[in-house]
Amino acid sequence: MEAQKLEVRSVLRPSDEDIEKEKQAQTIAARRIALGLEFGTKKSKKAIAAVTENAITRNTVAGTTAEELKANPLAAAVLDSIASATTDMPTRADVQIAVDASKPRPIPNLSATTPSEVYTTESVIGERTFEDIPVKDWQKIVEDDGDIQTGSRFVAKRLLPALKKGDVKRVKILRYLLALVDFYAALKSGKSKTGKVLPPKELLVKRMQSSPSLIDGIKRKFAKGVEMNRWQIDYLMTHIAALTLIIDNYETDMFDLKEDLRLDLKQCVYR
C-alpha cells in the first residue's frame, strides 16, 4: 500500500535563556494577578476569577472528578502552570511592603507602639548625616550674645530656647530642617508645571548657608539630577513635615511652616 506523504519539520530546543525568560514572564503575570486581586476594582477581580476558572474547566466535562481532571493531559498542564505561577506569587504582606516603599515619605516603623517611634532621626535624617551636622558655631554666637539669622520662621522660634537649654540633638534637627527649607526655597520653576529645577551649586551654597557636604548629601537624597519631579518634591516635603513633628514632640502648629514653604494651609497639612 502507498504510504501517505509526511512533512517533517525541525524544532529548536529552548535554550536556558528562553526558559529563564518564560519563568520571569510567569512571575510578572503572577504579580499582576496579585495586585489586581488586592487593589483592583470589583469588575477586574471578577474577570481574573473568571479567567482562572475557565483555565481549569476548559475542555473538561461537568462533574469530572479530581482524579479524572488530572488524567486529562490538557487540564493537567493548565493546573501545573497555575501551580508554578502561584509559587512565585507575592503574598499580601509583600504587596503591601512594595506599595509602602513606593510612597514619597520617610520609612516608617510599622511596629511602633507610640507616635515617637514611627519616625526617628535615624530614619528621617540618617545616622551618619546627623553626626556631621555642626552646632558649635551657633553655640558660640549665643554665648557671645549674638543673633542667628535664619530664613525660617519655624526654626527661628525654636532655635534660641534649644541652644540655651543645651539641647544639642534638637539643635541639630533644627539645623537640618533649616537646610531642607532653604533647599526648597532655592528651587526654580521648571518646564513641567509640577517640577522644580536646582540652581547652580555656587548659588545653592550661598542661599542655603550650609556646609557643601551637607548640601551634597541633600541633593543625593532628594534630587537625581538638575530637575526634581513631583514625587521627589513630595518626598522632600514629607521629610520636612516629619522633622517638625519630631521637634515639637508630635504636636505642631503648621502655620509657620506654611509661611516658610509658601503653601496653602490645606496643602501643608495634607502633606
Residue pairs with C-beta under 8 A, 6 or more apart in sequence:
14 22
26 81
26 84
26 85
26 88
27 85
27 88
29 85
30 85
30 86
30 88
30 89
30 90
31 89
31 90
33 48
33 85
33 89
34 89
34 90
34 95
35 95
36 44
36 45
36 48
37 45
37 48
38 92
38 95
39 99
40 48
52 82
55 78
55 82
56 69
56 75
56 78
56 79
56 82
58 74
58 78
59 72
59 74
59 75
60 69
60 72
60 75
64 72
69 75
69 76
69 79
70 76
70 79
90 98
100 108
100 110
104 231
104 232
104 234
104 235
104 238
105 234
105 235
105 238
105 239
105 242
106 119
106 123
106 124
106 238
106 239
106 242
107 123
108 118
108 119
108 123
109 117
109 118
109 119
109 120
109 123
112 118
115 245
115 250
116 246
116 249
116 250
119 242
119 245
119 246
120 246
121 130
121 169
121 173
121 246
122 130
124 239
124 242
124 243
124 246
125 133
125 173
125 176
125 243
126 217
126 221
129 176
129 214
129 217
130 172
130 176
132 213
132 214
133 172
133 175
133 176
133 214
134 175
134 211
135 168
135 171
135 172
135 175
138 148
138 159
138 163
138 171
138 175
139 163
139 171
141 147
141 148
142 148
142 160
142 163
142 164
148 159
148 160
150 156
150 159
150 178
151 178
151 181
151 182
151 185
151 260
152 177
152 178
152 181
152 182
152 256
152 260
153 256
153 259
153 260
154 177
154 181
154 244
154 256
154 257
154 260
155 174
155 177
155 178
155 181
157 256
158 170
158 174
158 247
158 248
159 171
159 174
162 170
162 171
162 174
163 171
170 247
173 243
173 246
173 247
174 247
175 210
176 214
176 243
177 240
177 243
177 244
177 247
178 210
179 208
179 210
179 214
179 215
179 218
180 218
180 236
180 239
180 240
180 243
181 240
181 260
181 261
182 207
182 208
182 209
182 210
183 204
183 208
183 215
183 218
183 222
183 236
184 233
184 236
184 237
184 240
184 261
185 207
185 260
185 261
185 262
186 198
186 199
186 203
186 204
186 207
186 208
187 196
187 197
187 198
187 199
187 228
187 233
188 196
188 197
188 198
188 199
189 196
189 197
190 196
190 197
190 227
190 228
191 227
192 227
192 229
192 230
194 229
194 230
194 233
195 227
195 228
195 229
195 230
195 233
196 227
196 228
196 233
197 226
197 227
197 228
198 204
198 219
198 223
198 226
198 227
198 228
199 207
201 215
204 215
205 212
205 215
208 215
222 228
222 232
222 235
222 236
222 239
223 232
224 232
228 236
234 271
237 261
237 271
238 271
240 257
240 261
241 257
241 268
241 271
244 252
244 254
244 257
245 252
254 265
254 268
254 269
255 265
257 268
258 264
258 265
258 268
261 268
